[in-house]
Amino acid sequence: MFKEKTDGTILEHVDTDRTTILKEDTSFEGKLSFEGGVIVNGKFTGEIFSNGELIIGKTGRVDGKIEIGSVVIHGHVQGDIKAQQKIV
């Protein structure tokens, strides 16, 4: 379904013009809302709200509440997930 590059970023089937990437060495805490997509390869703590797509890469970690259009999880999630379309 998704093609993974060697650096852990998943880019095939992702609109890179509308996608934000939190790289492996990035840590973010707070509330995140967005349009389009977000790829988390680093650490996020807090709340995520969007109708878009969230991808948690192999090195990604999300601790908190997620309300999203769809989410693809390759990494670690601790918390509640509510998806409108799919959780993979």
N, CA, C and O atoms as CSV, one atom per row, in Angstrom:
chain,resi,resn,atom,element,x,y,z
A,1,MET,N,N,0.813,-1.184,0.000
A,1,MET,CA,C,0.000,0.000,0.000
A,1,MET,C,C,0.864,1.258,0.000
A,1,MET,O,O,0.621,2.167,-0.793
A,2,PHE,N,N,1.863,1.327,0.871
A,2,PHE,CA,C,2.759,2.469,0.939
A,2,PHE,C,C,4.176,2.004,0.705
A,2,PHE,O,O,4.565,0.915,1.126
A,3,LYS,N,N,4.942,2.836,0.033
A,3,LYS,CA,C,6.350,2.535,-0.214
A,3,LYS,C,C,7.173,3.299,0.811
A,3,LYS,O,O,7.002,4.508,0.968
A,4,GLU,N,N,8.045,2.620,1.495
A,4,GLU,CA,C,8.840,3.250,2.529
A,4,GLU,C,C,10.263,3.460,2.041
A,4,GLU,O,O,10.906,2.536,1.545
A,5,LYS,N,N,10.743,4.684,2.188
A,5,LYS,CA,C,12.115,4.975,1.837
A,5,LYS,C,C,13.023,4.492,2.964
A,5,LYS,O,O,12.550,4.160,4.051
A,6,THR,N,N,14.313,4.456,2.705
A,6,THR,CA,C,15.246,3.943,3.697
A,6,THR,C,C,15.323,4.809,4.946
A,6,THR,O,O,15.721,4.310,5.998
A,7,ASP,N,N,14.957,6.095,4.873
A,7,ASP,CA,C,15.004,6.949,6.056
A,7,ASP,C,C,13.745,6.846,6.905
A,7,ASP,O,O,13.605,7.585,7.879
A,8,GLY,N,N,12.826,5.950,6.561
A,8,GLY,CA,C,11.619,5.741,7.357
A,8,GLY,C,C,10.434,6.574,6.903
A,8,GLY,O,O,9.345,6.432,7.459
A,9,THR,N,N,10.609,7.439,5.913
A,9,THR,CA,C,9.523,8.273,5.424
A,9,THR,C,C,8.696,7.500,4.415
A,9,THR,O,O,9.244,6.895,3.494
A,10,ILE,N,N,7.398,7.516,4.578
A,10,ILE,CA,C,6.484,6.818,3.693
A,10,ILE,C,C,5.908,7.850,2.732
A,10,ILE,O,O,5.202,8.764,3.158
A,11,LEU,N,N,6.202,7.717,1.435
A,11,LEU,CA,C,5.824,8.768,0.506
A,11,LEU,C,C,4.928,8.342,-0.648
A,11,LEU,O,O,4.225,9.192,-1.195
A,12,GLU,N,N,4.913,7.097,-1.043
A,12,GLU,CA,C,4.058,6.705,-2.160
A,12,GLU,C,C,2.605,6.848,-1.745
A,12,GLU,O,O,2.255,6.488,-0.621
A,13,HIS,N,N,1.747,7.364,-2.619
A,13,HIS,CA,C,0.334,7.627,-2.366
A,13,HIS,C,C,0.132,8.776,-1.390
A,13,HIS,O,O,-0.951,8.917,-0.824
A,14,VAL,N,N,1.163,9.606,-1.182
A,14,VAL,CA,C,1.043,10.751,-0.296
A,14,VAL,C,C,1.250,12.010,-1.127
A,14,VAL,O,O,2.234,12.119,-1.858
A,15,ASP,N,N,0.327,12.957,-1.017
A,15,ASP,CA,C,0.446,14.231,-1.711
A,15,ASP,C,C,1.459,15.089,-0.950
A,15,ASP,O,O,1.109,15.735,0.038
A,16,THR,N,N,2.715,15.094,-1.410
A,16,THR,CA,C,3.781,15.778,-0.682
A,16,THR,C,C,3.597,17.293,-0.657
A,16,THR,O,O,4.215,17.963,0.170
A,17,ASP,N,N,2.770,17.852,-1.533
A,17,ASP,CA,C,2.483,19.279,-1.490
A,17,ASP,C,C,1.571,19.633,-0.321
A,17,ASP,O,O,1.529,20.784,0.112
A,18,ARG,N,N,0.849,18.656,0.183
A,18,ARG,CA,C,-0.085,18.892,1.295
A,18,ARG,C,C,0.249,18.047,2.510
A,18,ARG,O,O,-0.625,17.786,3.337
A,19,THR,N,N,1.494,17.615,2.633
A,19,THR,CA,C,1.890,16.743,3.731
A,19,THR,C,C,3.021,17.373,4.534
A,19,THR,O,O,3.984,17.892,3.970
A,20,THR,N,N,2.892,17.323,5.844
A,20,THR,CA,C,3.933,17.794,6.754
A,20,THR,C,C,4.597,16.574,7.370
A,20,THR,O,O,3.925,15.608,7.732
A,21,ILE,N,N,5.909,16.619,7.487
A,21,ILE,CA,C,6.650,15.493,8.052
A,21,ILE,C,C,7.356,15.943,9.325
A,21,ILE,O,O,8.143,16.889,9.309
A,22,LEU,N,N,7.066,15.255,10.429
A,22,LEU,CA,C,7.824,15.453,11.666
A,22,LEU,C,C,8.933,14.412,11.644
A,22,LEU,O,O,8.683,13.222,11.835
A,23,LYS,N,N,10.147,14.861,11.412
A,23,LYS,CA,C,11.268,13.938,11.230
A,23,LYS,C,C,11.630,13.214,12.522
A,23,LYS,O,O,11.170,13.564,13.609
A,24,GLU,N,N,12.458,12.210,12.368
A,24,GLU,CA,C,12.847,11.316,13.457
A,24,GLU,C,C,13.423,12.059,14.667
A,24,GLU,O,O,13.196,11.644,15.804
A,25,ASP,N,N,14.150,13.131,14.445
A,25,ASP,CA,C,14.779,13.866,15.544
A,25,ASP,C,C,13.893,14.995,16.083
A,25,ASP,O,O,14.371,15.865,16.810
A,26,THR,N,N,12.597,14.981,15.723
A,26,THR,CA,C,11.662,16.028,16.125
A,26,THR,C,C,10.788,15.560,17.280
A,26,THR,O,O,10.334,14.416,17.312
A,27,SER,N,N,10.560,16.464,18.227
A,27,SER,CA,C,9.651,16.216,19.338
A,27,SER,C,C,8.683,17.391,19.405
A,27,SER,O,O,9.104,18.547,19.351
A,28,PHE,N,N,7.379,17.101,19.522
A,28,PHE,CA,C,6.359,18.143,19.524
A,28,PHE,C,C,5.347,17.829,20.609
A,28,PHE,O,O,4.941,16.678,20.770
A,29,GLU,N,N,4.936,18.853,21.359
A,29,GLU,CA,C,3.936,18.670,22.399
A,29,GLU,C,C,2.884,19.763,22.265
A,29,GLU,O,O,3.216,20.941,22.133
A,30,GLY,N,N,1.589,19.361,22.301
A,30,GLY,CA,C,0.513,20.336,22.212
A,30,GLY,C,C,-0.653,19.817,21.414
A,30,GLY,O,O,-0.904,18.612,21.374
A,31,LYS,N,N,-1.380,20.741,20.765
A,31,LYS,CA,C,-2.533,20.401,19.937
A,31,LYS,C,C,-2.151,20.627,18.482
A,31,LYS,O,O,-1.582,21.660,18.129
A,32,LEU,N,N,-2.471,19.649,17.642
A,32,LEU,CA,C,-2.152,19.726,16.223
A,32,LEU,C,C,-3.427,19.542,15.416
A,32,LEU,O,O,-4.131,18.544,15.572
A,33,SER,N,N,-3.722,20.507,14.553
A,33,SER,CA,C,-4.823,20.352,13.597
A,33,SER,C,C,-4.267,20.718,12.237
A,33,SER,O,O,-3.410,21.595,12.122
A,34,PHE,N,N,-4.762,20.038,11.194
A,34,PHE,CA,C,-4.202,20.238,9.866
A,34,PHE,C,C,-5.180,19.817,8.787
A,34,PHE,O,O,-6.163,19.126,9.054
A,35,GLU,N,N,-4.894,20.245,7.559
A,35,GLU,CA,C,-5.570,19.765,6.359
A,35,GLU,C,C,-4.548,18.977,5.568
A,35,GLU,O,O,-3.354,19.265,5.651
A,36,GLY,N,N,-4.979,18.005,4.814
A,36,GLY,CA,C,-4.034,17.200,4.042
A,36,GLY,C,C,-3.531,16.034,4.872
A,36,GLY,O,O,-4.321,15.220,5.351
A,37,GLY,N,N,-2.210,15.950,5.046
A,37,GLY,CA,C,-1.648,14.819,5.768
A,37,GLY,C,C,-0.451,15.194,6.613
A,37,GLY,O,O,0.217,16.199,6.372
A,38,VAL,N,N,-0.199,14.371,7.598
A,38,VAL,CA,C,0.982,14.514,8.460
A,38,VAL,C,C,1.608,13.145,8.628
A,38,VAL,O,O,0.917,12.152,8.859
A,39,ILE,N,N,2.930,13.106,8.507
A,39,ILE,CA,C,3.698,11.895,8.779
A,39,ILE,C,C,4.513,12.153,10.040
A,39,ILE,O,O,5.273,13.120,10.102
A,40,VAL,N,N,4.359,11.295,11.042
A,40,VAL,CA,C,5.111,11.430,12.288
A,40,VAL,C,C,6.180,10.348,12.321
A,40,VAL,O,O,5.876,9.161,12.447
A,41,ASN,N,N,7.424,10.767,12.208
A,41,ASN,CA,C,8.554,9.854,12.371
A,41,ASN,C,C,9.291,10.142,13.677
A,41,ASN,O,O,10.190,9.396,14.065
A,42,GLY,N,N,8.907,11.224,14.350
A,42,GLY,CA,C,9.493,11.599,15.630
A,42,GLY,C,C,8.516,11.312,16.750
A,42,GLY,O,O,7.784,10.324,16.703
A,43,LYS,N,N,8.500,12.192,17.784
A,43,LYS,CA,C,7.621,11.989,18.940
A,43,LYS,C,C,6.627,13.140,19.039
A,43,LYS,O,O,7.003,14.311,18.980
A,44,PHE,N,N,5.352,12.784,19.191
A,44,PHE,CA,C,4.293,13.764,19.386
A,44,PHE,C,C,3.537,13.409,20.659
A,44,PHE,O,O,3.163,12.255,20.867
A,45,THR,N,N,3.315,14.407,21.507
A,45,THR,CA,C,2.535,14.229,22.726
A,45,THR,C,C,1.446,15.288,22.746
A,45,THR,O,O,1.737,16.480,22.657
A,46,GLY,N,N,0.186,14.858,22.862
A,46,GLY,CA,C,-0.904,15.816,22.919
A,46,GLY,C,C,-2.136,15.333,22.176
A,46,GLY,O,O,-2.501,14.160,22.253
A,47,GLU,N,N,-2.781,16.258,21.447
A,47,GLU,CA,C,-4.021,15.961,20.739
A,47,GLU,C,C,-3.864,16.271,19.258
A,47,GLU,O,O,-3.270,17.282,18.884
A,48,ILE,N,N,-4.404,15.386,18.416
A,48,ILE,CA,C,-4.380,15.574,16.975
A,48,ILE,C,C,-5.814,15.539,16.470
A,48,ILE,O,O,-6.549,14.587,16.733
A,49,PHE,N,N,-6.214,16.587,15.739
A,49,PHE,CA,C,-7.558,16.685,15.177
A,49,PHE,C,C,-7.454,17.035,13.700
A,49,PHE,O,O,-6.824,18.031,13.344
A,50,SER,N,N,-8.067,16.226,12.833
A,50,SER,CA,C,-8.062,16.515,11.400
A,50,SER,C,C,-9.033,15.598,10.684
A,50,SER,O,O,-9.360,14.515,11.170
A,51,ASN,N,N,-9.493,16.047,9.515
A,51,ASN,CA,C,-10.249,15.183,8.616
A,51,ASN,C,C,-9.312,14.514,7.628
A,51,ASN,O,O,-9.756,13.709,6.809
A,52,GLY,N,N,-8.018,14.831,7.689
A,52,GLY,CA,C,-7.027,14.315,6.762
A,52,GLY,C,C,-6.464,12.968,7.173
A,52,GLY,O,O,-7.097,12.195,7.892
A,53,GLU,N,N,-5.239,12.708,6.688
A,53,GLU,CA,C,-4.588,11.421,6.937
A,53,GLU,C,C,-3.363,11.601,7.817
A,53,GLU,O,O,-2.557,12.509,7.608
A,54,LEU,N,N,-3.237,10.731,8.794
A,54,LEU,CA,C,-2.087,10.701,9.687
A,54,LEU,C,C,-1.354,9.388,9.456
A,54,LEU,O,O,-1.960,8.317,9.476
A,55,ILE,N,N,-0.050,9.477,9.238
A,55,ILE,CA,C,0.784,8.287,9.102
A,55,ILE,C,C,1.822,8.331,10.204
A,55,ILE,O,O,2.561,9.307,10.333
A,56,ILE,N,N,1.878,7.283,10.990
A,56,ILE,CA,C,2.883,7.171,12.044
A,56,ILE,C,C,3.921,6.182,11.551
A,56,ILE,O,O,3.654,4.984,11.463
A,57,GLY,N,N,5.115,6.685,11.227
A,57,GLY,CA,C,6.185,5.865,10.678
A,57,GLY,C,C,6.769,4.903,11.703
A,57,GLY,O,O,6.410,4.941,12.879
A,58,LYS,N,N,7.671,4.042,11.248
A,58,LYS,CA,C,8.292,3.030,12.123
A,58,LYS,C,C,8.954,3.650,13.343
A,58,LYS,O,O,8.920,3.069,14.427
A,59,THR,N,N,9.552,4.813,13.180
A,59,THR,CA,C,10.242,5.471,14.294
A,59,THR,C,C,9.341,6.450,15.027
A,59,THR,O,O,9.785,7.112,15.965
A,60,GLY,N,N,8.076,6.553,14.614
A,60,GLY,CA,C,7.145,7.514,15.193
A,60,GLY,C,C,6.511,7.022,16.480
A,60,GLY,O,O,6.288,5.827,16.673
A,61,ARG,N,N,6.226,7.980,17.359
A,61,ARG,CA,C,5.546,7.691,18.626
A,61,ARG,C,C,4.550,8.818,18.894
A,61,ARG,O,O,4.915,9.994,18.891
A,62,VAL,N,N,3.292,8.448,19.126
A,62,VAL,CA,C,2.257,9.417,19.467
A,62,VAL,C,C,1.649,9.004,20.797
A,62,VAL,O,O,1.175,7.879,20.954
A,63,ASP,N,N,1.669,9.924,21.752
A,63,ASP,CA,C,1.048,9.728,23.056
A,63,ASP,C,C,-0.046,10.775,23.207
A,63,ASP,O,O,0.243,11.966,23.324
A,64,GLY,N,N,-1.312,10.334,23.204
A,64,GLY,CA,C,-2.398,11.291,23.362
A,64,GLY,C,C,-3.662,10.870,22.642
A,64,GLY,O,O,-3.890,9.691,22.372
A,65,LYS,N,N,-4.473,11.860,22.341
A,65,LYS,CA,C,-5.794,11.655,21.731
A,65,LYS,C,C,-5.712,11.970,20.244
A,65,LYS,O,O,-5.153,12.993,19.849
A,66,ILE,N,N,-6.279,11.076,19.414
A,66,ILE,CA,C,-6.282,11.266,17.969
A,66,ILE,C,C,-7.721,11.185,17.464
A,66,ILE,O,O,-8.398,10.179,17.676
A,67,GLU,N,N,-8.191,12.243,16.796
A,67,GLU,CA,C,-9.464,12.249,16.074
A,67,GLU,C,C,-9.124,12.640,14.653
A,67,GLU,O,O,-8.726,13.778,14.401
A,68,ILE,N,N,-9.277,11.704,13.710
A,68,ILE,CA,C,-8.675,11.840,12.388
A,68,ILE,C,C,-9.582,11.267,11.304
A,68,ILE,O,O,-10.480,10.474,11.589
A,69,GLY,N,N,-9.341,11.676,10.059
A,69,GLY,CA,C,-10.035,11.057,8.940
A,69,GLY,C,C,-9.606,9.617,8.786
A,69,GLY,O,O,-10.441,8.712,8.779
A,70,SER,N,N,-8.290,9.394,8.660
A,70,SER,CA,C,-7.748,8.037,8.606
A,70,SER,C,C,-6.330,8.055,9.163
A,70,SER,O,O,-5.645,9.077,9.132
A,71,VAL,N,N,-5.907,6.900,9.673
A,71,VAL,CA,C,-4.575,6.789,10.264
A,71,VAL,C,C,-3.961,5.450,9.860
A,71,VAL,O,O,-4.632,4.418,9.850
A,72,VAL,N,N,-2.669,5.493,9.528
A,72,VAL,CA,C,-1.881,4.301,9.230
A,72,VAL,C,C,-0.770,4.264,10.264
A,72,VAL,O,O,0.000,5.216,10.389
A,73,ILE,N,N,-0.683,3.162,11.009
A,73,ILE,CA,C,0.259,3.072,12.126
A,73,ILE,C,C,1.331,2.028,11.839
A,73,ILE,O,O,1.041,0.842,11.679
A,74,HIS,N,N,2.572,2.496,11.778
A,74,HIS,CA,C,3.727,1.605,11.676
A,74,HIS,C,C,4.557,1.667,12.947
A,74,HIS,O,O,5.376,0.785,13.208
A,75,GLY,N,N,4.344,2.709,13.732
A,75,GLY,CA,C,5.112,2.943,14.952
A,75,GLY,C,C,4.305,2.621,16.198
A,75,GLY,O,O,3.641,1.587,16.270
A,76,HIS,N,N,4.367,3.522,17.186
A,76,HIS,CA,C,3.747,3.287,18.495
A,76,HIS,C,C,2.708,4.368,18.785
A,76,HIS,O,O,2.957,5.552,18.558
A,77,VAL,N,N,1.549,3.959,19.285
A,77,VAL,CA,C,0.508,4.890,19.717
A,77,VAL,C,C,0.060,4.495,21.112
A,77,VAL,O,O,-0.235,3.331,21.379
A,78,GLN,N,N,0.013,5.484,22.001
A,78,GLN,CA,C,-0.508,5.302,23.357
A,78,GLN,C,C,-1.621,6.323,23.524
A,78,GLN,O,O,-1.358,7.525,23.565
A,79,GLY,N,N,-2.863,5.858,23.620
A,79,GLY,CA,C,-3.982,6.782,23.775
A,79,GLY,C,C,-5.182,6.345,22.953
A,79,GLY,O,O,-5.226,5.235,22.424
A,80,ASP,N,N,-6.150,7.240,22.859
A,80,ASP,CA,C,-7.405,6.955,22.169
A,80,ASP,C,C,-7.333,7.396,20.714
A,80,ASP,O,O,-6.796,8.458,20.400
A,81,ILE,N,N,-7.889,6.556,19.817
A,81,ILE,CA,C,-7.956,6.885,18.396
A,81,ILE,C,C,-9.408,6.794,17.935
A,81,ILE,O,O,-10.087,5.794,18.172
A,82,LYS,N,N,-9.867,7.844,17.279
A,82,LYS,CA,C,-11.186,7.851,16.661
A,82,LYS,C,C,-10.988,8.270,15.216
A,82,LYS,O,O,-10.543,9.385,14.945
A,83,ALA,N,N,-11.322,7.370,14.274
A,83,ALA,CA,C,-11.119,7.651,12.844
A,83,ALA,C,C,-12.456,7.636,12.116
A,83,ALA,O,O,-13.305,6.782,12.374
A,84,GLN,N,N,-12.635,8.591,11.203
A,84,GLN,CA,C,-13.854,8.660,10.400
A,84,GLN,C,C,-13.860,7.596,9.326
A,84,GLN,O,O,-14.919,7.064,8.994
A,85,GLN,N,N,-12.677,7.265,8.762
A,85,GLN,CA,C,-12.625,6.351,7.644
A,85,GLN,C,C,-11.937,5.039,7.982
A,85,GLN,O,O,-12.544,3.976,7.847
A,86,LYS,N,N,-10.667,5.089,8.424
A,86,LYS,CA,C,-9.965,3.816,8.657
A,86,LYS,C,C,-8.808,3.974,9.643
A,86,LYS,O,O,-8.217,5.043,9.795
A,87,ILE,N,N,-8.522,2.865,10.295
A,87,ILE,CA,C,-7.341,2.719,11.140
A,87,ILE,C,C,-6.615,1.488,10.617
A,87,ILE,O,O,-7.161,0.385,10.628
A,88,VAL,N,N,-5.378,1.683,10.158
A,88,VAL,CA,C,-4.607,0.572,9.602
A,88,VAL,C,C,-3.318,0.440,10.398
A,88,VAL,O,O,-2.502,-0.435,10.109
